[in-house]
Amino acid sequence: MKFEVTILGSSSATPVFNRNPSAQLLNCNEKFYLIDCGEGTQQQLTKYNLKAARIDYIFISHLHGDHYFGLIGLLSSLHLNGRVKPMQIFGPKPLLEILEIQFKYSDTTLRYPLEFFPVEADESRQIFENQDLIVKTVVLNHRIPTTGFIFQQKNRQRKLIKEKTDDIPMVYYTALKKGMDVELPTGEILKSEDYTTPADLPRSYAYCSDTKFDERYFETIKGCDTLYHEATFMHDLLDRANETHHTTALQAGEIAKINGIRKLLIGHFSSRYKTLQMLLEEAQSAFDNTDLAVEGRTFQL
């Protein structure tokens, strides 16, 4: 099953040449989940040939503009392009008022329903579930209420061994994939383990947007397969990071190591850095399996 994320924006605060504010597109089993929506997100979707019309779920981490200023434009374009299916939005409660005011004073009535789900930044909780995923919040330490999100795949069914099941009636496939043995009318027993292989282990992706290094959220992200973590500054600017409630690249690497993460992606880079190699090397000094979450890159999770 496809489980991958494409980076649409990697810059903090303001866009710079070749770097846009925060936005990512998660593809889970060909369903699209947009994570944050900084300025220019819809242009990035077009640039990387990702169809905005396929997005049905949007998750906004907090109300600093570099994480949601692209949302009104995206929702408006979907309206103009004739969308009729609902859009589910998960974000801070005041976001709904912001959206309503924008549409009120532009005299816009969307052609499609907005289903808004307020997210609280007081404790980690499950906020979404469908047949593919469970989504939980991560309570982060930023200047305003902020949550990250963990996207956890559900357990999948076992896989049929095609060459062994061609002569078995399809009516038995579901039971076999669920791990159940079945009895044929002849009395023959088909053991699930003989006709299927184990399902892929479910994977998890943790998205930690803006936050200060804070051990209180470590338990929530512990053991995730892939972690995206902000790394706004180099560690020589630790005082500035603490003052603005952000993280250094070194700290991001340390967080991945402490919490048993398999792969670390870093982003949300300050515009002061024209090249990013030194941030990558600093994070890798603490956690080797680190990569840059920069525009246009797609990571298999």
C-alpha positions as CSV (number, residue, x, y, z in Angstrom):
1,M,0.0,0.0,0.0
2,K,1.3,3.4,-0.9
3,F,2.4,5.5,2.1
4,E,4.6,8.5,1.1
5,V,4.9,12.2,1.7
6,T,5.8,14.9,-0.8
7,I,7.3,18.1,0.5
8,L,5.7,21.3,-0.9
9,G,7.4,23.8,1.4
10,S,10.4,23.9,3.7
11,S,10.9,27.5,4.7
12,S,10.1,29.2,8.0
13,A,8.3,32.5,8.4
14,T,8.9,33.9,4.9
15,P,9.4,32.3,1.5
16,V,12.8,32.6,0.0
17,F,14.1,31.7,-3.5
18,N,13.3,28.0,-4.1
19,R,11.8,27.5,-0.6
20,N,8.1,27.9,0.2
21,P,6.5,28.0,3.6
22,S,5.4,24.8,5.3
23,A,3.2,22.3,3.4
24,Q,3.3,18.5,2.8
25,L,1.1,16.1,1.0
26,L,0.7,12.6,2.4
27,N,-0.5,9.9,0.1
28,C,-1.9,6.9,1.9
29,N,-3.5,4.2,-0.4
30,E,-4.1,6.9,-3.0
31,K,-6.0,9.2,-0.5
32,F,-4.5,12.7,-0.2
33,Y,-3.9,14.4,3.2
34,L,-2.6,18.0,3.2
35,I,-0.4,18.8,6.2
36,D,-0.2,22.6,6.7
37,C,-0.9,25.0,3.9
38,G,1.6,27.9,3.7
39,E,1.5,30.6,1.1
40,G,1.7,29.3,-2.5
41,T,0.7,25.7,-1.7
42,Q,-1.7,25.4,-4.6
43,Q,1.1,26.5,-7.0
44,Q,3.4,23.9,-5.5
45,L,0.7,21.2,-6.0
46,T,0.5,22.2,-9.7
47,K,4.3,22.3,-10.1
48,Y,4.7,18.8,-8.8
49,N,1.6,17.4,-10.7
50,L,-0.4,16.7,-7.6
51,K,-4.1,17.2,-8.1
52,A,-5.6,19.4,-5.4
53,A,-9.1,18.1,-6.2
54,R,-8.0,14.7,-4.7
55,I,-7.3,16.3,-1.3
56,D,-10.2,15.4,1.1
57,Y,-8.4,16.1,4.5
58,I,-6.4,19.1,5.6
59,F,-4.5,19.3,8.9
60,I,-3.3,22.7,10.2
61,S,-0.8,22.7,13.1
62,H,-1.2,26.3,14.3
63,L,-2.2,29.8,13.3
64,H,1.1,31.3,12.3
65,G,0.7,32.5,8.8
66,D,3.5,30.4,7.3
67,H,1.4,27.3,8.1
68,Y,-2.0,28.4,6.8
69,F,-1.9,31.5,4.6
70,G,-2.3,29.4,1.5
71,L,-5.6,27.8,2.8
72,I,-8.1,30.5,1.6
73,G,-6.6,30.4,-1.9
74,L,-6.7,26.7,-2.1
75,L,-10.3,26.4,-0.9
76,S,-11.4,29.2,-3.2
77,S,-9.7,27.6,-6.2
78,L,-11.4,24.3,-5.5
79,H,-14.7,26.2,-5.3
80,L,-14.1,27.8,-8.7
81,N,-13.1,24.5,-10.2
82,G,-16.5,23.0,-9.3
83,R,-15.7,20.8,-6.3
84,V,-18.8,19.4,-4.7
85,K,-17.5,16.7,-2.3
86,P,-16.9,17.8,1.3
87,M,-13.5,18.9,2.6
88,Q,-12.6,18.0,6.2
89,I,-10.3,20.4,8.0
90,F,-8.6,19.8,11.3
91,G,-7.0,22.7,13.1
92,P,-7.2,25.3,15.9
93,K,-10.7,26.4,16.8
94,P,-10.2,30.1,15.7
95,L,-9.3,28.9,12.2
96,L,-13.0,28.4,11.5
97,E,-13.7,32.0,12.3
98,I,-10.9,33.2,10.1
99,L,-12.3,31.2,7.2
100,E,-15.8,32.4,7.7
101,I,-14.7,36.0,7.8
102,Q,-12.7,35.7,4.6
103,F,-15.6,34.1,2.8
104,K,-18.1,36.6,4.3
105,Y,-16.3,39.7,3.1
106,S,-15.5,38.2,-0.3
107,D,-19.2,37.3,-0.7
108,T,-18.2,33.7,-1.4
109,T,-20.5,30.7,-0.7
110,L,-18.5,27.5,-1.4
111,R,-20.1,25.0,-3.7
112,Y,-19.0,22.2,-1.3
113,P,-19.3,21.6,2.4
114,L,-16.5,22.5,4.8
115,E,-16.5,20.0,7.7
116,F,-14.4,21.6,10.5
117,F,-13.0,19.7,13.4
118,P,-11.4,21.9,16.1
119,V,-8.1,20.6,17.5
120,E,-7.1,21.3,21.1
121,A,-3.4,21.6,22.1
122,D,-3.9,20.4,25.7
123,E,-3.2,16.7,25.4
124,S,-2.5,14.1,22.7
125,R,-5.7,12.6,21.4
126,Q,-7.1,10.7,18.4
127,I,-8.8,13.1,16.0
128,F,-9.4,11.0,12.9
129,E,-9.9,7.5,11.7
130,N,-10.8,5.8,8.4
131,Q,-10.1,2.4,6.9
132,D,-6.4,3.2,6.3
133,L,-5.2,5.5,9.1
134,I,-5.6,6.8,12.6
135,V,-4.4,10.3,13.2
136,K,-3.4,11.6,16.7
137,T,-2.1,15.0,17.8
138,V,1.3,15.8,19.3
139,V,1.2,18.7,21.8
140,L,4.2,20.9,20.9
141,N,5.8,23.8,22.8
142,H,5.5,26.9,20.6
143,R,4.5,30.6,21.2
144,I,0.9,29.8,20.5
145,P,-1.1,26.6,20.8
146,T,0.4,24.1,18.3
147,T,0.0,20.5,17.6
148,G,1.9,18.0,15.4
149,F,0.2,15.0,14.0
150,I,1.0,11.3,13.9
151,F,-0.4,9.3,10.9
152,Q,-0.5,5.6,11.9
153,Q,-1.4,3.0,9.3
154,K,-3.9,0.4,10.4
155,N,-3.1,-3.3,10.4
156,R,-3.4,-4.7,6.9
157,Q,-4.8,-8.0,5.8
158,R,-2.6,-10.9,4.8
159,K,-1.6,-11.2,1.2
160,L,-2.9,-14.0,-1.1
161,I,-0.3,-16.2,-2.8
162,K,-1.7,-15.9,-6.4
163,E,-0.2,-19.1,-7.7
164,K,-1.8,-21.1,-4.9
165,T,-5.2,-19.4,-4.9
166,D,-6.1,-19.4,-8.6
167,D,-8.2,-22.6,-8.2
168,I,-9.8,-21.6,-4.9
169,P,-13.3,-19.9,-5.2
170,M,-13.0,-16.2,-4.5
171,V,-15.7,-16.5,-1.8
172,Y,-13.0,-17.8,0.5
173,Y,-10.4,-15.1,-0.1
174,T,-11.6,-12.7,2.6
175,A,-11.4,-15.2,5.3
176,L,-8.0,-16.4,4.3
177,K,-6.7,-12.8,4.2
178,K,-8.0,-12.3,7.7
179,G,-5.9,-15.2,8.9
180,M,-8.9,-17.6,9.2
181,D,-8.8,-21.2,8.0
182,V,-11.7,-22.3,5.8
183,E,-13.4,-25.6,5.2
184,L,-14.5,-26.6,1.7
185,P,-17.7,-28.5,1.1
186,T,-15.5,-31.6,0.5
187,G,-14.3,-31.3,4.0
188,E,-10.8,-30.2,3.0
189,I,-9.3,-27.5,5.3
190,L,-7.5,-24.6,3.7
191,K,-5.0,-23.1,6.2
192,S,-4.6,-19.4,5.9
193,E,-0.8,-19.6,6.4
194,D,-0.5,-21.9,3.5
195,Y,-2.2,-19.6,1.0
196,T,-1.2,-16.2,2.3
197,T,1.9,-14.3,3.4
198,P,2.0,-11.9,6.4
199,A,0.8,-8.4,5.8
200,D,3.3,-5.5,5.8
201,L,3.9,-4.0,9.2
202,P,1.9,-0.8,9.7
203,R,4.0,2.3,9.4
204,S,3.8,5.6,11.2
205,Y,4.7,9.2,10.2
206,A,5.0,11.9,12.9
207,Y,4.9,15.6,11.8
208,C,6.3,18.1,14.4
209,S,6.0,21.6,13.0
210,D,7.0,24.5,15.2
211,T,8.3,23.6,18.7
212,K,11.0,24.1,21.3
213,F,12.9,21.1,22.4
214,D,10.6,19.7,25.1
215,E,10.7,16.2,26.5
216,R,7.0,16.3,27.3
217,Y,6.0,15.3,23.7
218,F,8.7,12.6,23.4
219,E,6.4,9.8,24.6
220,T,3.9,10.6,21.9
221,I,6.4,10.3,19.0
222,K,8.5,7.4,20.5
223,G,9.1,4.6,18.0
224,C,7.6,6.2,15.0
225,D,9.1,5.0,11.7
226,T,9.6,8.4,10.2
227,L,9.7,11.8,12.0
228,Y,9.5,15.2,10.3
229,H,10.9,17.7,12.8
230,E,11.5,21.4,12.4
231,A,15.1,22.5,12.5
232,T,14.9,26.2,12.1
233,F,18.4,27.1,13.3
234,M,21.9,25.9,13.6
235,H,22.9,25.1,17.2
236,D,25.1,28.2,17.4
237,L,21.8,30.1,17.5
238,L,20.4,28.0,20.4
239,D,19.5,31.1,22.4
240,R,17.5,32.5,19.4
241,A,15.8,29.1,19.0
242,N,14.8,29.1,22.6
243,E,13.6,32.7,22.4
244,T,11.3,32.0,19.4
245,H,10.3,28.5,20.6
246,H,12.0,26.7,17.8
247,T,14.5,23.8,17.5
248,T,18.1,23.5,16.2
249,A,19.2,20.9,13.7
250,L,21.4,19.3,16.3
251,Q,18.4,19.1,18.7
252,A,16.2,17.5,16.0
253,G,18.8,14.8,15.5
254,E,19.0,14.2,19.2
255,I,15.2,13.9,19.4
256,A,15.2,11.3,16.7
257,K,17.9,9.3,18.5
258,I,16.3,9.5,21.9
259,N,12.9,8.3,20.6
260,G,14.0,5.4,18.5
261,I,13.0,6.9,15.2
262,R,14.0,5.0,12.0
263,K,14.3,8.0,9.7
264,L,14.4,11.8,10.3
265,L,13.4,14.5,8.0
266,I,14.2,18.1,8.9
267,G,12.7,21.3,7.5
268,H,11.3,24.8,8.4
269,F,14.6,26.3,7.7
270,S,15.3,30.0,8.6
271,S,15.7,32.3,5.5
272,R,19.1,33.2,6.8
273,Y,20.5,29.9,5.4
274,K,21.0,30.1,1.6
275,T,22.3,26.5,1.5
276,L,21.2,23.7,3.8
277,Q,24.1,21.2,3.8
278,M,25.4,22.5,7.1
279,L,22.0,22.0,8.8
280,L,21.9,18.5,7.4
281,E,25.4,17.7,8.6
282,E,24.6,19.1,12.1
283,A,21.5,16.9,12.4
284,Q,23.4,13.9,11.1
285,S,26.1,14.3,13.8
286,A,23.5,13.2,16.3
287,F,21.3,10.9,14.0
288,D,22.9,9.6,10.8
289,N,19.7,8.6,9.0
290,T,18.6,12.2,8.4
291,D,17.5,13.9,5.2
292,L,16.4,17.3,4.1
293,A,12.6,17.8,3.6
294,V,12.9,20.1,0.7
295,E,10.5,21.0,-2.1
296,G,9.6,18.4,-4.6
297,R,11.1,15.4,-2.7
298,T,8.9,12.4,-2.1
299,F,9.8,10.1,0.7
300,Q,8.5,6.5,1.0
301,L,7.4,6.1,4.6
